[in-house]
Amino acid sequence: MKVLIFGTTGQVAREIPVAAQGRGITLEAHGRDTADFTDPDACAQIVARSDADAVINTVAYTAVDRAEQEEALALTINARTPCAIAQACASRGLPLVHISTDYVFDGAGSVPFTPDHPTAPLGAYGRTKLAGEDAVRAAGGVHAIFRTSWVVSAHGTNFVKTMLRLGRERDGLRIVADQIGGPTPAADIASACLSAARQLREDPAKSGTYHLSGAPDVSWADFAREIFAQSGVSCVVSDIPSAEYPTPAPRPLNSRMDNTSTLEVFGFVRPDWNAGLSAILQALNTAVH
């Protein structure tokens, strides 16, 4: 099977070549050097020209706070371009796997959100990602939208790498403790995307919107504590409420997501973020040495 990938430098995109090994999968990956993600028609043309059997879109505008000032740009990358890609896939009968986010919800309550729960994004990033979901569904092709949360890896900028840097610089950190969610290793998302692409080719009825988030659910503060514990960093974490760490874009307090249908349809067990964290720390340690 040949898979067309949009994205080469993001956290999930960096993990896809590793996840593809030994699966009989060849990749055609397009990064910024060969695809302009601000040009929907150009990306659609890549799909039209490709001989791939399936498409995975890992590209997104993910600067949550900056999106408040750049919503038009975020809308293009997160919605208009995925719309064009989805329409091109639909016209050729190619399954599309698209990654979305917990930010499409308002974060109210403490019950895990199911895929069919009403959406109500709090900020520009969530609004543009929701518009992308709607566009993929409206295109009418075979697709799987995976909403994920708190993505971490040894690549790019993420909470694990930020905590390691700050934890080595300071004796203590004040970390938000009232936001709860599931940290999700990018390696697990990459593996799931490739498997879903194959399954959608074999059974288009699996088309739909799903949740893929790490387990167990945890607060940012407790996640930081585990990062320090596994890495041997001596940094004391003090819990604070979100109100003491204001950001331009509000964060959802509840990012718990129900993964039941993902297990039932695709057979994907919620990724164990503790195991994923160990692998990330090992990769970072190897890179240093």
Steps between C-alpha positions, in 0.01 A plus 500: 500500500622848415400788727518869417598701807449873543765617745860400568620702801211488749498263794275238339654538155848435640377171649322366189811366316597306814146366544487394134800269528416133449139569400535477124430872473676749275472872565472811286552783747459870426637769729530875452764447231256322266157612623362843587255433781359851461397413141204258509493450122870411487453235768197361317713469187753291691221255582380503140849417368593238757474124449451448874234266640418721801574846640594615851493869591720583799533873422343756731542853627549418869616828655195524728565849637628654175191371321299764685677761284547282190166326473481553122833322449403227747168456317679449169741238635255328734184510288524626143798287404360184667174573316678501165697186590183321612315594182790377286508175698124454463514553125762225468354264757801528731454464877617800702627495857488844662620603846292735714497609863326506838480879457178459298329456841441759772664296776195516726428235762713201590349224284705383198371646174359253248548561126135601460501748791404854392803708408562848639858620450629770733742671261621550145709185486207281599266682263730449203561134582126442531449669161756255360311205643175626351666543162644149499162352586320717244731384220316170508800271469624216717677650800606461859534811714702431814466758774805479721641696793821615667730359230855427615815361338875543481448745213390861470357704784283326759434477873755225568787691343394827661482342845842339460653834405333698777544226759876501448512878531285543812447342840123526477218563253138605542291284264129508424318219679134556403539410131457124459566298186685216336859559382536322166834381357538602137642156421169340596304748291721431199454125535124539535477723194680246281288214629181700454593584141533131421180408683303772322611363163375156600182619672376849407213459748751584775490860379427748780627713787693340785702582810860391556650620826753360743419335831463550787353849516718731705551867587783701350654524848496125558629439148790734576574308820523175305726660239737608776478164677584301186777737393661538843452878503473649848232764457209553739160549335245724672135478389328816382158568340473614139394842627857555624646423156298712256552449127369694197290196402307319775583132550232235559501380860363161402686333214394146592386313188306176469692260273244217509397516134864516388565169675179343371546602136877505448627291791719782631560486875561838665875567487682466832667838543726371776658255257503765231672744734772245578564454126511876446747553783717218370500654150590843639779350712638312199493816291701687764759227531 
